[in-house]
Structure formats: structure tokens, C-alpha cells
Amino acid sequence: MGLPTDTSNGTNGQSSRPKVLIPEKVSPDGLALLSRTLEVHERKGLTPDELLTTIPEYDALIVRSETKVNSGLLAAGKTLKVVARAGVGVDNVDVETATKHGIIVVNSPSGNIGAAAEHTIALLLAVARNIPDGCASLKACKWERSRLVGVEVKGKTLGIIGLGKVGLIVARLAAGLGMNITALDPYASPAVAAAANVTLVQSLPSLLSVADFLTIHTPLIASTKGMIASEQLATMKKGARVLNVARGGMIDETALLEALENGHIGGAGIDVFTSEPPTTDSSAAKLIAHPKVIATPHLGASTVEAQENVSIDVCEQVLSILRGELPRSAVNAPIILPEEYKKLQPFVKLVEKIGSLYTQHYSTASKQRQSQDLRTSFDLVYEGEIASIANTKPLFAALVKGMTTPISQDTNVNIVNAELVARERGIIINEQRSRDPITHTYSSLVTLRARLSRASSQPPANAPPSSQKPPQEQIISGFSSDNQIYISRLDRFATSFVPDGNLVICHNFDSPGKIGAVGSILGKAGVNINFMSVAPVSGDAEGETSPKNEALMILGVDREVGSDVVEELLGEKGILEASVVTL
């Protein structure tokens, strides 16, 4: 299955080589790859206006981070088929507009994973042995051996949050130093972890309590923002050290500064910050200035080899796309036939949202129940007209992408690699088609049902009788109407809401005053409510044994809701669980 390509650019039907514009530095090896079959124009230093007038004649555009590929530029690229970002982030590319124009956006999520992992290890050793302080001291003509005594990493425990590609390389490198590796990742493959001598744990407290060094390798989303705050730092060993080469904002910088000041945390190696570059007098700036902190200016991917790797990677993908083949790391491409995509497009979006909602909502519930409740075996059920579509691979890929994106930043999931990603993550998805007539007003329904594993269906042997409740149902259903997608069931509750933006989901007893109490708490926090839906127990769940005097409250809000607000919601009588989801 390929992508359309048209290289007949000349007059009288004569074909000419596709043209590639490169306004930023790309490695010579990457250029050599392109030049064999394409017409390559390096034009560094173009102004935005010059780029706008130049782009109409090109089939491909390769950029790094400086060139802003905005909606105006994309609209002017009348023959543009692909925009390639030589790096990971695509913040400088208007992906939504590119998609509307049928322009594929690719990046290189794997080209710098080795560099990021090595930088993590470099910071780990530098923090352990006080290397920058020792260097500065010696350059100042001092000889302070007794003040600069460090610790060995051999025999120490490294706690890793996120066992994706970077996290796994860090684990292997650290194991080579003789460290014991413990990791938290609900979708990590037990077999892959075992092969890397990694011990998987099921909760953040379990990880923090054993870690001598802690490193984070997850994306920054609502559920990971501020995930390491004062409460979490306080549960770590006295003298433990913290590393972050992933994304700024996952560690509360003020809380880390306080923990360093009071001596509970022994040191930190930080490469990324909430605001870059940090502003004067900010917590990040104070953190950088702290004597127990080794800070670098976002150098995780800054190696000669990484820059070479990403250049070659995106150049190879540009070649593939212009030949009508499939790219490895398409950020936005619907890699299916146009007629199939037209039918499936709203459901691709719906299923991705269902997957993301599953991971974010149930991971929060797991924390609040102090249990590991994210499951890895699923039924994806199609009902109605959608059940008659033969090619549902894009829906499979969308589900895997939705589930893994909140916890893994190093893979762009698409139809090409979805099965591989699922297999690596230990995710089993059984697609089912219901031939029964649909009984609802909409023509198609998609349902995700998480299967119970033996472990999750049995309470722990030492669990008190009061906690031995049957596992909660994990079901999410949705439909599309006039190209708008809706969630129609969540858990045991019938609902109808658009899965978009910032959501607060409260599971509560169905009694008077709950709506007002939740609204009051959000109002005090300066959070505006855009919409609210109260979901009763679904008619399909009437036969279940769970209580019927419960409801689900779904609120669309205008901003991210902090953990302090969630804690206040949970403190309200009758609120059983509360989660914050960003879709």
C-alpha cells in the first residue's frame, strides 16, 4: 500500500526529478542520499518572505528547528508532498494544516535516543562523583579532596520511570556499571525487561522507596506534569539523587529545590526545564545555581552522531515518500487508501481518543486505589456499518497510539509499526465484529473492553476483607455523528461527551450537592467549566453487582487542573475517585 507520487513536473509530459528545499543544515551524507535521484537545493538564510515565494516549486521541505512551517507557508506549497523535521519535536510545524493539505509530516524520533541515554548516564556519574564541582575547584587553584568525596554507583538502585527506547538503553548502560535497575511502566514487556535485568514495579511509591538514583523518560502530559513533587520526593531515600533528560515540568522545580535545601535529596542532574531558557529568579534559575545541581542547557540530543543520524533518517523518509512508499515515522499521515480513509477517518480519531482516555483515566484511578489496574489485554469491538469494513488496521494503530502516547515519547505509532509497538509493550488487542443489528440511533459503535488477567481478578492474599471487592469494569464506547465524535459509555456509566481538551472526571455517590461542591472547588482554583455531563449507571450494566447509587461527572474545563485541586476533590465527602485527562 503506497502513497501517490507525481514527478511529471515539466512540459510536454516530460518527467523531471522532484525538488527538495533545505533552508537549514543537513549532513553531507543525507544530502548525498537525496542527490542521487532528487534535485536538491540548499538555501540557507532565507527570510520568511523569501521562503514563501520560493516554496511553490518544491515537492519536499527539510527543516530543523529554526524554520517556522506555518499555515501560510503550507498553503503556498502547491506541490509540497512532505515536510521533514530533522529531529524529534515538530513544534515549528503546523501539523494540523499540513494534514488538511495532504502534506505528510515526518520526524526522526529514534535518531537521538542513544545520545539522550548517554547524557543521562553522564549526569548520573557527574552527580555521583561531584565532577563539575571538582573541576571548578581545581581551576580555582584549590585542592579539596575531602569536601568532594562522592559515592559509587555500583550496587546502587536506579529507578526508571518510562521503559521506552531511551529508558531501556539507560537501563542497559547502568546495568553495565553494576547498578540494580527497577522501572515503572504499565506497558513494558515483562520479557524485554527481564532480558535487560530490569525489575518492574506496579506503582510509583514502590519505585521511589528503593531508588538511590531516579531518572524520568516519559512525555510531558497532564498526568505526568509535576508527577515528582514534595510528597514524592519525601518518600525517597535520604540522599537519593534525581535526573531529568526528558521534558521539563515533570519534576516540580520548587519542590526539588526545597528538598535539596533541607538535605533530603543529595543531588540532581537536570538537562530540561519548565521554561527554556529559564527566566531570572525563577525556580529553575535557582535550581541551576544550587551547588548540589549539575545543569546542562538541553543537550540530550546534542552530539555530532545524533545530528548525523536524524539527517540521514529524514532524508531516507523523504526519498520513500516521493517514491510512493511508506515512511517510518509519519507524524500525521493516514497510510491507507483515500476511499478507505474517508470512511474510517472519524473512527481513527475516535479510537485514538478512546486509547488515550483509557491510559490517562485508569492510571489515575490505579494510583488512587494504590493498585496496578491498567490492563494489557483488550477486545476492540465494532458494531453497525463499521463492522463491514475489511481494513481496520488504521483503527488498531490508532488504539495503540492513543494508549502509548501518554506514557512514551519516543515512537510515532502508525499502520506500519503498530503491531510491533503493541508486541514490544505486551499489549494484546483482539478485534471483533458484531453482526447483530445495532440498537442505537447512530450507525456505528466502537467499544474497548479491557480483559481481566488472572492477577487482577484475584485480590492480594494479605488484603483485608473490606478491600476484596470485584475488579471494576473497564469499558469505553464511542460513536461518530456528522463527523463529530462522542464517548457514550465510560466504566458502568452511560454518557455523551466530546473527548477533547481538558477534562475532569469524578466518580461519586449520586446524592444532592455533589455538582455544587465540585463546581465550588474548581471555581476557587480559578478553573472555568465549559460543559458538564452527569452519567448514570448504564442500562447495559444493570445486571452487574456494583452499587447503582453512583454516578460519573464529566467536566470540560478551560485549563489544566493541578494535583492540589484533585486532592481537594477527593477530600469532598462522596467523591470516590477523580482523574484529570487531556485529549
C-alpha positions in Angstrom: 0.0 0.0 0.0 1.7 3.2 -1.1 1.3 6.9 -1.3 0.6 8.8 -4.5 3.5 10.4 -6.2 3.8 12.5 -9.3 7.1 13.5 -10.7 5.9 14.8 -14.0 6.7 18.4 -13.5 8.0 19.5 -16.8 6.4 20.5 -20.1 5.1 18.2 -22.9 4.6 15.4 -20.4 8.4 15.1 -19.8 9.2 13.9 -16.2 11.7 15.9 -14.1 13.3 15.0 -10.8 11.3 16.0 -7.7 12.7 19.1 -6.0 13.8 19.3 -2.3 14.4 22.6 -0.5 16.7 22.6 2.5 16.9 26.0 4.3 18.9 24.7 7.2 22.0 22.5 7.8 21.7 18.8 6.8 24.6 16.3 7.0 26.6 15.7 3.8 25.7 12.0 3.9 22.0 12.9 4.0 22.4 15.3 1.0 24.3 12.6 -0.9 21.4 10.2 -0.5 18.9 12.8 -1.8 21.1 14.0 -4.7 21.2 10.6 -6.4 17.5 10.8 -7.5 16.3 14.3 -6.5 17.0 17.9 -7.3 18.4 19.3 -4.1 18.6 23.0 -3.3 20.4 24.1 -0.2 19.3 27.7 0.5 20.4 28.7 4.0 19.4 32.1 5.4 16.2 32.5 3.6 13.9 35.1 5.2 10.2 34.1 5.8 9.1 36.1 2.8 11.7 34.6 0.5 10.7 31.1 1.7 7.1 31.9 1.0 7.8 32.9 -2.6 10.2 30.0 -3.2 8.2 27.1 -1.8 5.6 26.7 -4.6 8.1 24.9 -6.9 9.2 22.3 -4.4 7.9 18.7 -3.6 9.7 18.4 -0.2 11.0 20.6 2.5 13.6 19.6 5.1 14.0 21.7 8.2 15.4 21.6 11.7 14.0 23.8 14.5 14.6 27.4 13.2 12.3 27.4 10.1 8.7 28.1 11.0 6.5 25.9 8.8 3.2 27.8 9.4 -0.2 27.7 7.7 0.7 30.4 5.1 3.8 28.5 4.0 2.0 25.2 3.7 -0.8 26.8 1.7 1.8 28.3 -0.7 3.4 24.9 -1.2 1.1 23.9 -4.0 3.2 20.8 -5.0 4.5 20.1 -1.5 4.1 16.4 -0.5 6.3 16.1 2.6 7.8 18.3 5.3 10.6 16.5 7.2 11.8 17.7 10.6 15.4 16.6 11.2 14.8 16.0 14.9 12.1 14.8 17.3 9.9 17.8 18.1 7.6 19.2 15.4 6.6 22.4 17.4 7.7 24.5 14.5 5.4 22.7 12.0 1.7 23.4 11.8 0.8 19.7 11.6 -2.9 20.2 11.5 -2.7 22.5 8.5 -0.3 20.1 6.8 -2.8 17.3 7.3 -5.6 19.4 5.7 -3.4 20.0 2.7 -2.5 16.3 2.4 1.2 17.1 3.2 2.9 14.3 5.2 5.0 15.4 8.2 7.8 13.1 9.3 10.4 13.4 12.0 13.2 11.3 13.5 12.1 10.1 16.9 14.9 7.4 17.2 17.9 9.2 15.8 19.0 10.7 19.1 17.8 8.1 21.6 21.4 6.9 22.2 22.6 10.5 22.8 19.8 11.1 25.3 20.6 7.9 27.1 24.3 8.6 27.3 23.7 12.1 28.5 21.6 10.6 31.3 24.4 8.3 32.3 26.9 11.3 32.1 24.8 13.3 34.5 24.4 10.3 36.8 28.1 9.8 37.1 28.8 13.6 37.3 26.3 13.9 40.2 27.6 10.8 42.0 31.3 12.0 41.8 30.9 15.8 42.0 32.9 16.1 38.8 31.9 19.7 37.7 32.5 21.0 41.3 35.8 19.2 41.4 36.8 20.7 38.1 35.8 24.2 39.1 37.6 23.9 42.4 40.8 22.8 40.8 40.7 25.6 38.2 40.3 28.0 41.1 43.7 26.6 42.4 42.1 24.7 45.3 42.7 21.0 46.3 39.5 19.9 48.2 39.6 16.2 48.1 37.8 15.7 51.4 35.0 18.1 50.5 34.4 16.4 47.2 34.0 12.8 48.3 31.4 11.1 46.1 29.5 7.8 46.0 30.0 4.7 43.8 27.1 3.7 41.6 27.9 0.0 41.6 25.4 -1.8 43.7 23.1 1.2 43.9 19.5 1.1 42.6 18.5 3.2 39.6 14.7 3.8 39.4 13.5 4.5 35.8 10.1 6.0 35.1 9.3 5.0 31.5 10.9 2.0 29.9 10.7 3.0 26.3 13.6 3.1 23.9 15.6 5.7 25.8 14.7 4.2 29.2 15.7 0.7 28.1 19.1 1.9 26.8 19.7 3.8 30.1 18.9 0.5 31.9 21.4 -1.5 29.9 24.1 1.1 30.3 23.5 1.4 34.0 23.5 -2.4 34.4 26.9 -2.4 32.8 28.0 -0.2 35.7 26.8 -2.8 38.2 23.6 -1.0 39.2 20.4 -2.7 40.1 17.6 -1.5 37.8 14.0 -1.0 38.8 11.4 0.5 36.5 7.8 1.7 36.3 6.0 1.4 33.0 2.5 -0.1 32.8 3.0 -1.2 29.2 6.6 -2.5 29.4 7.0 -6.0 28.1 8.0 -8.3 31.0 10.1 -10.4 28.7 12.1 -7.3 27.4 12.5 -6.1 30.9 13.7 -9.4 32.2 16.2 -9.6 29.3 17.7 -6.3 30.4 17.8 -7.4 34.0 15.1 -4.8 34.9 12.7 -5.4 37.8 9.3 -4.0 37.1 7.2 -2.5 39.8 3.5 -1.6 39.7 3.3 1.8 41.5 5.3 5.0 41.8 5.7 4.7 45.6 7.2 1.2 45.1 9.8 2.7 42.8 10.6 5.8 44.8 11.2 3.9 48.0 14.0 1.8 46.6 15.7 4.2 44.3 19.2 5.7 45.1 19.0 7.4 41.7 15.8 8.4 39.8 15.5 9.1 36.1 12.5 10.0 34.1 11.9 9.1 30.4 8.2 9.9 29.7 6.4 12.6 27.7 5.0 15.7 29.4 1.2 15.4 29.6 -1.4 16.3 32.2 -0.9 13.1 34.2 3.0 13.4 34.2 3.2 17.2 34.8 4.5 17.7 38.3 4.5 13.9 39.0 7.5 14.2 41.2 6.6 16.9 43.8 7.2 17.4 47.5 5.1 14.3 48.5 7.0 12.0 46.2 10.5 13.4 47.0 9.7 12.9 50.7 9.2 9.2 50.2 12.6 8.7 48.6 15.7 7.6 50.5 17.6 10.4 52.2 20.5 11.4 50.0 18.9 10.0 46.8 19.7 11.8 43.6 17.3 12.8 40.8 17.9 13.1 37.0 15.8 14.5 34.2 16.9 14.4 30.5 13.3 14.0 29.2 11.0 17.1 29.5 10.9 20.0 31.9 7.9 20.2 34.1 7.6 16.6 35.2 9.6 17.4 38.4 8.3 20.2 40.5 11.3 22.6 40.4 10.3 24.4 43.6 9.8 21.1 45.5 13.2 19.8 44.3 14.9 23.0 45.3 13.4 22.7 48.8 14.4 19.0 49.1 18.0 19.9 48.1 18.0 22.8 50.6 16.9 20.6 53.5 19.3 17.9 52.6 16.8 15.1 51.9 17.8 14.9 48.2 21.5 14.6 47.8 21.9 16.0 44.3 20.3 16.4 40.9 21.3 16.3 37.2 18.9 18.4 35.1 19.0 18.9 31.3 15.5 20.2 30.8 13.4 22.9 32.4 9.8 24.2 32.6 10.8 27.3 30.7 13.8 27.3 28.4 15.9 29.3 28.8 14.9 29.7 32.5 13.9 33.3 33.4 15.8 35.2 36.1 14.7 34.5 39.7 12.5 31.5 38.6 12.7 28.2 40.5 14.6 26.8 37.5 17.2 29.5 37.7 17.6 29.0 41.4 17.8 25.2 40.8 20.6 25.8 38.3 22.5 27.9 40.7 22.2 25.4 43.6 25.6 23.8 44.5 24.1 20.3 44.5 22.7 20.6 41.0 24.5 19.8 37.7 22.6 21.6 34.9 23.0 21.5 31.2 21.2 23.6 28.5 19.0 20.8 26.9 22.0 18.9 25.5 20.4 15.5 25.5 20.4 15.2 21.7 23.4 17.5 21.0 26.0 15.1 19.6 27.6 15.0 16.2 26.4 11.5 15.7 22.8 12.3 16.7 22.6 15.2 14.3 24.0 12.9 11.6 21.5 10.2 12.4 18.4 12.4 12.3 19.6 13.9 9.0 20.0 10.6 7.3 16.8 9.3 8.8 14.6 12.1 7.5 16.3 12.1 4.1 15.6 8.4 3.7 12.0 9.0 4.6 11.7 11.9 2.0 13.0 9.5 -0.6 10.5 6.8 0.4 7.5 9.2 0.3 8.5 10.7 -3.1 8.8 7.2 -4.4 5.2 6.5 -3.2 6.4 4.2 -0.3 5.6 4.3 3.4 7.6 6.5 5.8 8.9 5.1 9.1 7.9 8.0 11.3 4.8 9.8 9.9 3.5 12.3 12.4 0.2 12.8 10.6 0.0 10.5 7.6 -3.2 8.4 7.0 -1.3 5.5 5.5 -4.3 3.9 3.8 -6.1 4.2 0.5 -8.1 7.5 0.2 -11.5 5.8 -0.1 -10.8 3.7 3.0 -9.6 6.8 4.9 -12.7 8.7 4.1 -14.9 6.0 5.7 -12.6 5.4 8.7 -11.3 8.9 9.4 -13.7 9.9 12.2 -13.3 6.5 13.8 -9.5 6.7 13.6 -9.8 9.9 15.7 -12.3 8.3 18.0 -10.3 5.2 18.7 -7.1 7.1 19.4 -9.0 9.3 21.9 -10.5 6.1 23.5 -7.0 4.7 23.9 -5.6 7.9 25.4 -8.6 8.2 27.7 -8.1 4.7 28.9 -4.5 5.2 29.8 -4.9 8.6 31.5 -8.2 7.8 33.3 -7.3 4.4 34.6 -3.7 5.2 35.5 -5.1 7.9 37.8 -7.6 5.5 39.3 -4.9 3.0 39.9 -2.8 5.5 41.9 -5.8 6.4 44.0 -6.7 2.8 44.7 -2.9 2.1 45.3 -3.1 -0.8 42.8 -1.9 -1.6 39.4 -5.2 -1.6 37.4 -4.0 -0.8 33.9 -4.6 -4.0 31.8 -2.8 -5.2 28.7 -5.4 -7.4 27.0 -8.3 -5.8 25.2 -11.3 -6.5 23.0 -11.9 -3.8 20.3 -15.5 -4.4 19.2 -17.0 -2.9 16.0 -20.8 -2.7 15.7 -23.0 -1.5 12.8 -21.7 -0.2 9.5 -18.1 -0.1 10.6 -18.1 -3.8 11.2 -18.4 -4.3 7.4 -15.1 -2.5 6.6 -12.4 -5.1 5.9 -9.3 -3.0 6.6 -9.4 -1.8 10.2 -5.6 -1.7 10.6 -5.8 2.1 11.0 -8.1 1.6 14.0 -5.8 -0.9 15.5 -2.9 1.5 15.0 -4.9 4.4 16.4 -5.7 2.5 19.6 -2.1 1.5 20.2 -1.0 5.2 19.5 -3.7 6.5 21.9 -2.7 4.1 24.7 1.0 4.5 24.4 1.4 8.3 23.6 0.6 9.4 27.2 3.5 7.3 28.6 6.0 7.0 25.8 7.5 9.9 23.8 9.9 8.0 21.5 7.7 6.3 19.0 5.3 7.6 16.3 2.8 4.8 16.0 1.3 4.3 12.6 -0.1 1.5 10.5 3.4 0.2 9.7 4.7 -0.2 13.2 1.5 -0.6 15.4 1.7 -4.4 15.7 5.4 -4.2 16.6 4.9 -1.5 19.2 2.0 -3.5 20.7 4.1 -6.6 20.9 7.0 -4.8 22.4 4.7 -3.3 25.0 2.9 -6.5 25.8 -0.4 -5.2 24.6 -2.8 -7.8 23.2 -5.8 -6.4 21.1 -8.5 -8.7 19.8 -10.6 -7.0 17.1 -14.1 -8.3 16.9 -17.0 -7.5 14.5 -20.6 -7.8 15.8 -23.0 -8.8 13.1 -26.1 -8.1 15.3 -28.2 -5.1 14.2 -27.3 -2.0 16.1 -30.0 -0.9 18.6 -28.8 2.7 19.0 -29.7 5.8 16.9 -26.2 6.0 15.4 -25.0 3.8 12.6 -21.7 2.5 14.1 -20.3 1.9 17.6 -16.8 1.2 18.8 -16.2 -0.4 22.2 -13.0 -1.0 24.1 -13.2 -3.6 26.8 -10.2 -4.4 29.0 -10.0 -8.1 29.9 -9.3 -9.2 33.4 -6.0 -11.0 33.9 -5.7 -13.7 36.5 -3.6 -11.4 38.6 -6.0 -8.5 38.5 -9.1 -10.8 39.1 -7.7 -12.1 42.4 -7.2 -9.8 45.4 -3.8 -10.0 47.2 -3.6 -12.8 49.8 -3.0 -10.3 52.6 -5.7 -7.8 51.5 -8.3 -7.0 54.3 -11.8 -8.3 53.7 -13.1 -4.8 53.2 -10.8 -4.3 50.2 -11.7 -7.6 48.5 -14.2 -6.0 46.0 -14.7 -7.4 42.5 -12.4 -5.6 39.9 -14.0 -2.5 38.3 -15.4 -2.8 34.8 -13.2 -1.1 32.3 -15.3 -0.2 29.2 -15.2 2.8 26.9 -17.6 3.1 24.0 -18.0 5.8 21.4 -19.6 6.8 18.1 -19.4 9.4 15.4 -22.2 11.6 14.2 -21.8 14.2 11.4 -18.0 13.8 11.7 -18.1 14.7 15.4 -17.0 12.0 17.8 -18.6 11.2 21.2 -17.9 8.9 24.2 -21.2 7.1 25.0 -20.0 4.9 27.9 -17.2 5.0 30.5 -17.0 2.3 33.0 -20.5 1.3 34.0 -21.9 4.7 33.2 -23.9 5.9 30.2 -22.8 9.3 29.0 -22.4 11.5 25.9 -19.5 14.0 25.7 -16.9 15.1 23.1 -13.4 13.7 24.0 -11.4 16.9 23.5 -9.4 19.3 25.7 -9.0 19.3 29.4 -11.5 17.0 31.3 -12.1 16.4 35.0 -13.8 13.0 35.6 -15.3 12.4 39.1 -16.8 9.1 40.3 -19.1 9.9 43.1 -22.2 8.8 45.1 -25.3 10.0 43.3 -26.6 12.3 46.0 -27.7 16.0 46.2 -25.0 18.7 46.4 -22.2 16.9 44.5 -22.3 19.1 41.4 -22.3 22.3 43.5 -19.4 21.0 45.6 -17.2 20.1 42.6 -18.1 23.4 40.9 -17.1 25.3 44.0 -13.7 23.7 44.3 -12.9 24.3 40.7 -14.2 27.9 41.0 -11.9 28.6 43.9 -9.0 27.3 41.8 -9.9 29.7 39.0 -11.0 26.9 36.7 -13.9 27.6 34.4 -16.3 24.9 33.4 -17.1 24.7 29.7 -19.5 21.8 29.9 -20.7 19.2 32.3 -22.3 15.8 31.9 -23.6 13.6 34.7 -23.6 9.9 33.7 -25.9 7.4 35.5 -25.3 3.7 35.6 -25.7 2.3 32.0 -28.7 0.2 31.3 -26.3 -2.4 29.9 -24.7 -2.6 33.4 -28.0 -3.1 35.3 -27.2 -6.8 35.9 -23.8 -6.1 37.4 -23.2 -6.4 41.2 -21.7 -2.9 41.7 -23.7 -0.3 43.5 -26.3 1.6 41.5 -26.4 4.7 43.6 -23.2 6.0 41.9 -22.7 8.4 39.0 -19.9 9.8 36.9 -19.4 13.5 36.5 -17.5 14.6 33.4 -16.5 18.3 33.2 -14.8 20.1 30.4 -12.6 22.9 31.8 -10.6 25.7 30.3 -7.2 24.8 31.7 -5.1 22.1 33.3 -6.2 21.1 36.8 -3.4 20.7 39.3 -2.9 17.8 41.7 -3.8 20.1 44.7 -7.3 20.6 43.2 -7.6 16.8 42.6 -6.7 16.2 46.3 -9.3 18.7 47.4 -11.9 17.0 45.2 -11.0 13.6 46.7 -11.4 15.1 50.2 -15.0 16.0 49.5 -17.4 13.6 51.1 -19.0 11.2 48.5 -16.3 11.7 45.8 -14.8 8.3 45.3 -12.2 9.0 42.5 -11.1 11.9 40.4 -9.0 12.0 37.3 -7.7 14.7 35.0 -7.4 13.9 31.3 -6.1 15.9 28.4 -7.2 14.9 24.9 
